[in-house]
Amino acid sequence: MPLNIIIREACESDLLSLVKYNLALAKETENLDLNKDTLRLGIQSSFALPGCHYFVAETEGNVVGQTMITSEWSDWRNGTIWWMQSVYVHPSYRKQGVFHEIFKHIETIAANTPSIQSLRLYVMKNNETGLKTYQSIGMSNSGYLVYEKQLLAFL
């Protein structure tokens, strides 16, 4: 039987689920043990940032998935790129359309907001399941590599 999935913007009452899922995401994808207090503060801060939104998937009153949107201004496009981050679906609800519903919700908002030029995300190159999922919803490899220089330790 298909899930009845509701997608909505996250709120403070979702904080514990968001922390739990981000801890699991970091461990599962990058084998990182994040500092729970730093993470909690980071998620709380995101609620007040312009251009930053968490969306959650809910079924039967339980949060079962999440995605965060952050905004990047593109001078080349004279518009905004939405980055999808912190993408996570609880293992018991995977392969049941949860992320697909979150993506459709985000894509609809973006399509109805003329300043949004594209949707992007980064994925670990060894995350075969993620790669297949993103390709199945019409996303493609942009050809960019992500380079990073840590300025402060976050763990």
MODELLER restraints for C-alpha pairs under 7 A, 6 or more apart:
rsr = mdl.restraints
at = mdl.atoms
rsr.add(forms.Gaussian(group=physical.xy_distance, feature=features.Distance(at['CA:3:A'], at['CA:59:A']), mean=6.94, stdev=0.5))
rsr.add(forms.Gaussian(group=physical.xy_distance, feature=features.Distance(at['CA:4:A'], at['CA:59:A']), mean=5.85, stdev=0.5))
rsr.add(forms.Gaussian(group=physical.xy_distance, feature=features.Distance(at['CA:5:A'], at['CA:57:A']), mean=6.22, stdev=0.5))
rsr.add(forms.Gaussian(group=physical.xy_distance, feature=features.Distance(at['CA:5:A'], at['CA:58:A']), mean=5.62, stdev=0.5))
rsr.add(forms.Gaussian(group=physical.xy_distance, feature=features.Distance(at['CA:5:A'], at['CA:59:A']), mean=5.00, stdev=0.5))
rsr.add(forms.Gaussian(group=physical.xy_distance, feature=features.Distance(at['CA:6:A'], at['CA:57:A']), mean=5.61, stdev=0.5))
rsr.add(forms.Gaussian(group=physical.xy_distance, feature=features.Distance(at['CA:6:A'], at['CA:58:A']), mean=5.08, stdev=0.5))
rsr.add(forms.Gaussian(group=physical.xy_distance, feature=features.Distance(at['CA:6:A'], at['CA:59:A']), mean=6.34, stdev=0.5))
rsr.add(forms.Gaussian(group=physical.xy_distance, feature=features.Distance(at['CA:7:A'], at['CA:55:A']), mean=6.75, stdev=0.5))
rsr.add(forms.Gaussian(group=physical.xy_distance, feature=features.Distance(at['CA:7:A'], at['CA:56:A']), mean=5.69, stdev=0.5))
rsr.add(forms.Gaussian(group=physical.xy_distance, feature=features.Distance(at['CA:7:A'], at['CA:57:A']), mean=4.62, stdev=0.5))
rsr.add(forms.Gaussian(group=physical.xy_distance, feature=features.Distance(at['CA:7:A'], at['CA:58:A']), mean=6.32, stdev=0.5))
rsr.add(forms.Gaussian(group=physical.xy_distance, feature=features.Distance(at['CA:7:A'], at['CA:102:A']), mean=6.18, stdev=0.5))
rsr.add(forms.Gaussian(group=physical.xy_distance, feature=features.Distance(at['CA:7:A'], at['CA:105:A']), mean=6.98, stdev=0.5))
rsr.add(forms.Gaussian(group=physical.xy_distance, feature=features.Distance(at['CA:8:A'], at['CA:55:A']), mean=5.58, stdev=0.5))
rsr.add(forms.Gaussian(group=physical.xy_distance, feature=features.Distance(at['CA:8:A'], at['CA:56:A']), mean=5.64, stdev=0.5))
rsr.add(forms.Gaussian(group=physical.xy_distance, feature=features.Distance(at['CA:8:A'], at['CA:57:A']), mean=6.75, stdev=0.5))
rsr.add(forms.Gaussian(group=physical.xy_distance, feature=features.Distance(at['CA:9:A'], at['CA:53:A']), mean=6.97, stdev=0.5))
rsr.add(forms.Gaussian(group=physical.xy_distance, feature=features.Distance(at['CA:9:A'], at['CA:54:A']), mean=5.83, stdev=0.5))
rsr.add(forms.Gaussian(group=physical.xy_distance, feature=features.Distance(at['CA:9:A'], at['CA:55:A']), mean=4.36, stdev=0.5))
rsr.add(forms.Gaussian(group=physical.xy_distance, feature=features.Distance(at['CA:9:A'], at['CA:56:A']), mean=6.20, stdev=0.5))
rsr.add(forms.Gaussian(group=physical.xy_distance, feature=features.Distance(at['CA:10:A'], at['CA:54:A']), mean=5.26, stdev=0.5))
rsr.add(forms.Gaussian(group=physical.xy_distance, feature=features.Distance(at['CA:10:A'], at['CA:55:A']), mean=5.20, stdev=0.5))
rsr.add(forms.Gaussian(group=physical.xy_distance, feature=features.Distance(at['CA:10:A'], at['CA:56:A']), mean=5.75, stdev=0.5))
rsr.add(forms.Gaussian(group=physical.xy_distance, feature=features.Distance(at['CA:17:A'], at['CA:63:A']), mean=6.89, stdev=0.5))
rsr.add(forms.Gaussian(group=physical.xy_distance, feature=features.Distance(at['CA:19:A'], at['CA:39:A']), mean=6.64, stdev=0.5))
rsr.add(forms.Gaussian(group=physical.xy_distance, feature=features.Distance(at['CA:19:A'], at['CA:40:A']), mean=5.95, stdev=0.5))
rsr.add(forms.Gaussian(group=physical.xy_distance, feature=features.Distance(at['CA:21:A'], at['CA:88:A']), mean=6.56, stdev=0.5))
rsr.add(forms.Gaussian(group=physical.xy_distance, feature=features.Distance(at['CA:22:A'], at['CA:86:A']), mean=6.51, stdev=0.5))
rsr.add(forms.Gaussian(group=physical.xy_distance, feature=features.Distance(at['CA:23:A'], at['CA:33:A']), mean=6.97, stdev=0.5))
rsr.add(forms.Gaussian(group=physical.xy_distance, feature=features.Distance(at['CA:23:A'], at['CA:34:A']), mean=6.21, stdev=0.5))
rsr.add(forms.Gaussian(group=physical.xy_distance, feature=features.Distance(at['CA:25:A'], at['CA:88:A']), mean=6.32, stdev=0.5))
rsr.add(forms.Gaussian(group=physical.xy_distance, feature=features.Distance(at['CA:26:A'], at['CA:32:A']), mean=5.20, stdev=0.5))
rsr.add(forms.Gaussian(group=physical.xy_distance, feature=features.Distance(at['CA:26:A'], at['CA:33:A']), mean=6.77, stdev=0.5))
rsr.add(forms.Gaussian(group=physical.xy_distance, feature=features.Distance(at['CA:27:A'], at['CA:33:A']), mean=5.91, stdev=0.5))
rsr.add(forms.Gaussian(group=physical.xy_distance, feature=features.Distance(at['CA:34:A'], at['CA:155:A']), mean=5.33, stdev=0.5))
rsr.add(forms.Gaussian(group=physical.xy_distance, feature=features.Distance(at['CA:35:A'], at['CA:155:A']), mean=5.35, stdev=0.5))
rsr.add(forms.Gaussian(group=physical.xy_distance, feature=features.Distance(at['CA:46:A'], at['CA:52:A']), mean=6.09, stdev=0.5))
rsr.add(forms.Gaussian(group=physical.xy_distance, feature=features.Distance(at['CA:47:A'], at['CA:53:A']), mean=6.80, stdev=0.5))
rsr.add(forms.Gaussian(group=physical.xy_distance, feature=features.Distance(at['CA:51:A'], at['CA:70:A']), mean=5.70, stdev=0.5))
rsr.add(forms.Gaussian(group=physical.xy_distance, feature=features.Distance(at['CA:51:A'], at['CA:71:A']), mean=5.24, stdev=0.5))
rsr.add(forms.Gaussian(group=physical.xy_distance, feature=features.Distance(at['CA:52:A'], at['CA:69:A']), mean=5.42, stdev=0.5))
rsr.add(forms.Gaussian(group=physical.xy_distance, feature=features.Distance(at['CA:52:A'], at['CA:70:A']), mean=4.55, stdev=0.5))
rsr.add(forms.Gaussian(group=physical.xy_distance, feature=features.Distance(at['CA:52:A'], at['CA:71:A']), mean=6.63, stdev=0.5))
rsr.add(forms.Gaussian(group=physical.xy_distance, feature=features.Distance(at['CA:53:A'], at['CA:68:A']), mean=5.54, stdev=0.5))
rsr.add(forms.Gaussian(group=physical.xy_distance, feature=features.Distance(at['CA:53:A'], at['CA:69:A']), mean=5.07, stdev=0.5))
rsr.add(forms.Gaussian(group=physical.xy_distance, feature=features.Distance(at['CA:53:A'], at['CA:70:A']), mean=6.75, stdev=0.5))
rsr.add(forms.Gaussian(group=physical.xy_distance, feature=features.Distance(at['CA:54:A'], at['CA:66:A']), mean=6.96, stdev=0.5))
rsr.add(forms.Gaussian(group=physical.xy_distance, feature=features.Distance(at['CA:54:A'], at['CA:67:A']), mean=5.76, stdev=0.5))
rsr.add(forms.Gaussian(group=physical.xy_distance, feature=features.Distance(at['CA:54:A'], at['CA:68:A']), mean=4.16, stdev=0.5))
rsr.add(forms.Gaussian(group=physical.xy_distance, feature=features.Distance(at['CA:54:A'], at['CA:69:A']), mean=6.22, stdev=0.5))
rsr.add(forms.Gaussian(group=physical.xy_distance, feature=features.Distance(at['CA:55:A'], at['CA:66:A']), mean=5.62, stdev=0.5))
rsr.add(forms.Gaussian(group=physical.xy_distance, feature=features.Distance(at['CA:55:A'], at['CA:67:A']), mean=5.37, stdev=0.5))
rsr.add(forms.Gaussian(group=physical.xy_distance, feature=features.Distance(at['CA:55:A'], at['CA:68:A']), mean=6.13, stdev=0.5))
rsr.add(forms.Gaussian(group=physical.xy_distance, feature=features.Distance(at['CA:56:A'], at['CA:63:A']), mean=6.39, stdev=0.5))
rsr.add(forms.Gaussian(group=physical.xy_distance, feature=features.Distance(at['CA:56:A'], at['CA:65:A']), mean=5.56, stdev=0.5))
rsr.add(forms.Gaussian(group=physical.xy_distance, feature=features.Distance(at['CA:56:A'], at['CA:66:A']), mean=4.34, stdev=0.5))
rsr.add(forms.Gaussian(group=physical.xy_distance, feature=features.Distance(at['CA:56:A'], at['CA:67:A']), mean=6.58, stdev=0.5))
rsr.add(forms.Gaussian(group=physical.xy_distance, feature=features.Distance(at['CA:57:A'], at['CA:63:A']), mean=5.68, stdev=0.5))
rsr.add(forms.Gaussian(group=physical.xy_distance, feature=features.Distance(at['CA:57:A'], at['CA:64:A']), mean=5.66, stdev=0.5))
rsr.add(forms.Gaussian(group=physical.xy_distance, feature=features.Distance(at['CA:57:A'], at['CA:65:A']), mean=4.90, stdev=0.5))
rsr.add(forms.Gaussian(group=physical.xy_distance, feature=features.Distance(at['CA:57:A'], at['CA:66:A']), mean=6.13, stdev=0.5))
rsr.add(forms.Gaussian(group=physical.xy_distance, feature=features.Distance(at['CA:57:A'], at['CA:98:A']), mean=6.69, stdev=0.5))
rsr.add(forms.Gaussian(group=physical.xy_distance, feature=features.Distance(at['CA:57:A'], at['CA:102:A']), mean=6.53, stdev=0.5))
rsr.add(forms.Gaussian(group=physical.xy_distance, feature=features.Distance(at['CA:58:A'], at['CA:64:A']), mean=5.66, stdev=0.5))
rsr.add(forms.Gaussian(group=physical.xy_distance, feature=features.Distance(at['CA:64:A'], at['CA:89:A']), mean=5.86, stdev=0.5))
rsr.add(forms.Gaussian(group=physical.xy_distance, feature=features.Distance(at['CA:64:A'], at['CA:90:A']), mean=5.35, stdev=0.5))
rsr.add(forms.Gaussian(group=physical.xy_distance, feature=features.Distance(at['CA:64:A'], at['CA:93:A']), mean=6.76, stdev=0.5))
rsr.add(forms.Gaussian(group=physical.xy_distance, feature=features.Distance(at['CA:65:A'], at['CA:88:A']), mean=5.45, stdev=0.5))
rsr.add(forms.Gaussian(group=physical.xy_distance, feature=features.Distance(at['CA:65:A'], at['CA:89:A']), mean=4.06, stdev=0.5))
rsr.add(forms.Gaussian(group=physical.xy_distance, feature=features.Distance(at['CA:65:A'], at['CA:90:A']), mean=6.00, stdev=0.5))
rsr.add(forms.Gaussian(group=physical.xy_distance, feature=features.Distance(at['CA:65:A'], at['CA:98:A']), mean=6.73, stdev=0.5))
rsr.add(forms.Gaussian(group=physical.xy_distance, feature=features.Distance(at['CA:66:A'], at['CA:87:A']), mean=5.68, stdev=0.5))
rsr.add(forms.Gaussian(group=physical.xy_distance, feature=features.Distance(at['CA:66:A'], at['CA:88:A']), mean=5.36, stdev=0.5))
rsr.add(forms.Gaussian(group=physical.xy_distance, feature=features.Distance(at['CA:66:A'], at['CA:89:A']), mean=6.48, stdev=0.5))
rsr.add(forms.Gaussian(group=physical.xy_distance, feature=features.Distance(at['CA:67:A'], at['CA:84:A']), mean=6.32, stdev=0.5))
rsr.add(forms.Gaussian(group=physical.xy_distance, feature=features.Distance(at['CA:67:A'], at['CA:85:A']), mean=5.90, stdev=0.5))
rsr.add(forms.Gaussian(group=physical.xy_distance, feature=features.Distance(at['CA:67:A'], at['CA:86:A']), mean=5.34, stdev=0.5))
rsr.add(forms.Gaussian(group=physical.xy_distance, feature=features.Distance(at['CA:67:A'], at['CA:87:A']), mean=4.43, stdev=0.5))
rsr.add(forms.Gaussian(group=physical.xy_distance, feature=features.Distance(at['CA:67:A'], at['CA:88:A']), mean=6.62, stdev=0.5))
rsr.add(forms.Gaussian(group=physical.xy_distance, feature=features.Distance(at['CA:68:A'], at['CA:84:A']), mean=5.63, stdev=0.5))
rsr.add(forms.Gaussian(group=physical.xy_distance, feature=features.Distance(at['CA:68:A'], at['CA:85:A']), mean=4.97, stdev=0.5))
rsr.add(forms.Gaussian(group=physical.xy_distance, feature=features.Distance(at['CA:68:A'], at['CA:86:A']), mean=5.63, stdev=0.5))
rsr.add(forms.Gaussian(group=physical.xy_distance, feature=features.Distance(at['CA:68:A'], at['CA:87:A']), mean=6.93, stdev=0.5))
rsr.add(forms.Gaussian(group=physical.xy_distance, feature=features.Distance(at['CA:69:A'], at['CA:82:A']), mean=6.08, stdev=0.5))
rsr.add(forms.Gaussian(group=physical.xy_distance, feature=features.Distance(at['CA:69:A'], at['CA:83:A']), mean=5.46, stdev=0.5))
rsr.add(forms.Gaussian(group=physical.xy_distance, feature=features.Distance(at['CA:69:A'], at['CA:84:A']), mean=4.80, stdev=0.5))
rsr.add(forms.Gaussian(group=physical.xy_distance, feature=features.Distance(at['CA:69:A'], at['CA:85:A']), mean=6.16, stdev=0.5))
rsr.add(forms.Gaussian(group=physical.xy_distance, feature=features.Distance(at['CA:70:A'], at['CA:82:A']), mean=5.72, stdev=0.5))
rsr.add(forms.Gaussian(group=physical.xy_distance, feature=features.Distance(at['CA:70:A'], at['CA:83:A']), mean=5.21, stdev=0.5))
rsr.add(forms.Gaussian(group=physical.xy_distance, feature=features.Distance(at['CA:70:A'], at['CA:84:A']), mean=6.77, stdev=0.5))
rsr.add(forms.Gaussian(group=physical.xy_distance, feature=features.Distance(at['CA:71:A'], at['CA:80:A']), mean=6.36, stdev=0.5))
rsr.add(forms.Gaussian(group=physical.xy_distance, feature=features.Distance(at['CA:71:A'], at['CA:81:A']), mean=5.82, stdev=0.5))
rsr.add(forms.Gaussian(group=physical.xy_distance, feature=features.Distance(at['CA:71:A'], at['CA:82:A']), mean=4.81, stdev=0.5))
rsr.add(forms.Gaussian(group=physical.xy_distance, feature=features.Distance(at['CA:71:A'], at['CA:83:A']), mean=6.20, stdev=0.5))
rsr.add(forms.Gaussian(group=physical.xy_distance, feature=features.Distance(at['CA:72:A'], at['CA:80:A']), mean=5.59, stdev=0.5))
rsr.add(forms.Gaussian(group=physical.xy_distance, feature=features.Distance(at['CA:72:A'], at['CA:81:A']), mean=5.13, stdev=0.5))
rsr.add(forms.Gaussian(group=physical.xy_distance, feature=features.Distance(at['CA:72:A'], at['CA:82:A']), mean=6.40, stdev=0.5))
rsr.add(forms.Gaussian(group=physical.xy_distance, feature=features.Distance(at['CA:73:A'], at['CA:79:A']), mean=6.02, stdev=0.5))
rsr.add(forms.Gaussian(group=physical.xy_distance, feature=features.Distance(at['CA:73:A'], at['CA:80:A']), mean=4.65, stdev=0.5))
rsr.add(forms.Gaussian(group=physical.xy_distance, feature=features.Distance(at['CA:73:A'], at['CA:81:A']), mean=6.34, stdev=0.5))
rsr.add(forms.Gaussian(group=physical.xy_distance, feature=features.Distance(at['CA:74:A'], at['CA:80:A']), mean=5.72, stdev=0.5))
rsr.add(forms.Gaussian(group=physical.xy_distance, feature=features.Distance(at['CA:74:A'], at['CA:81:A']), mean=6.78, stdev=0.5))
rsr.add(forms.Gaussian(group=physical.xy_distance, feature=features.Distance(at['CA:79:A'], at['CA:115:A']), mean=4.99, stdev=0.5))
rsr.add(forms.Gaussian(group=physical.xy_distance, feature=features.Distance(at['CA:79:A'], at['CA:116:A']), mean=5.96, stdev=0.5))
rsr.add(forms.Gaussian(group=physical.xy_distance, feature=features.Distance(at['CA:79:A'], at['CA:117:A']), mean=5.82, stdev=0.5))
rsr.add(forms.Gaussian(group=physical.xy_distance, feature=features.Distance(at['CA:80:A'], at['CA:115:A']), mean=5.77, stdev=0.5))
rsr.add(forms.Gaussian(group=physical.xy_distance, feature=features.Distance(at['CA:80:A'], at['CA:116:A']), mean=4.71, stdev=0.5))
rsr.add(forms.Gaussian(group=physical.xy_distance, feature=features.Distance(at['CA:80:A'], at['CA:117:A']), mean=5.60, stdev=0.5))
rsr.add(forms.Gaussian(group=physical.xy_distance, feature=features.Distance(at['CA:81:A'], at['CA:116:A']), mean=5.84, stdev=0.5))
rsr.add(forms.Gaussian(group=physical.xy_distance, feature=features.Distance(at['CA:81:A'], at['CA:117:A']), mean=5.61, stdev=0.5))
rsr.add(forms.Gaussian(group=physical.xy_distance, feature=features.Distance(at['CA:81:A'], at['CA:118:A']), mean=5.06, stdev=0.5))
rsr.add(forms.Gaussian(group=physical.xy_distance, feature=features.Distance(at['CA:81:A'], at['CA:119:A']), mean=5.92, stdev=0.5))
rsr.add(forms.Gaussian(group=physical.xy_distance, feature=features.Distance(at['CA:82:A'], at['CA:116:A']), mean=6.92, stdev=0.5))
rsr.add(forms.Gaussian(group=physical.xy_distance, feature=features.Distance(at['CA:82:A'], at['CA:118:A']), mean=6.34, stdev=0.5))
rsr.add(forms.Gaussian(group=physical.xy_distance, feature=features.Distance(at['CA:82:A'], at['CA:119:A']), mean=4.93, stdev=0.5))
rsr.add(forms.Gaussian(group=physical.xy_distance, feature=features.Distance(at['CA:82:A'], at['CA:120:A']), mean=6.19, stdev=0.5))
rsr.add(forms.Gaussian(group=physical.xy_distance, feature=features.Distance(at['CA:83:A'], at['CA:119:A']), mean=5.92, stdev=0.5))
rsr.add(forms.Gaussian(group=physical.xy_distance, feature=features.Distance(at['CA:83:A'], at['CA:120:A']), mean=4.76, stdev=0.5))
rsr.add(forms.Gaussian(group=physical.xy_distance, feature=features.Distance(at['CA:83:A'], at['CA:121:A']), mean=5.33, stdev=0.5))
rsr.add(forms.Gaussian(group=physical.xy_distance, feature=features.Distance(at['CA:84:A'], at['CA:120:A']), mean=6.05, stdev=0.5))
rsr.add(forms.Gaussian(group=physical.xy_distance, feature=features.Distance(at['CA:84:A'], at['CA:121:A']), mean=4.95, stdev=0.5))
rsr.add(forms.Gaussian(group=physical.xy_distance, feature=features.Distance(at['CA:85:A'], at['CA:121:A']), mean=6.37, stdev=0.5))
rsr.add(forms.Gaussian(group=physical.xy_distance, feature=features.Distance(at['CA:89:A'], at['CA:99:A']), mean=6.84, stdev=0.5))
rsr.add(forms.Gaussian(group=physical.xy_distance, feature=features.Distance(at['CA:110:A'], at['CA:116:A']), mean=5.64, stdev=0.5))
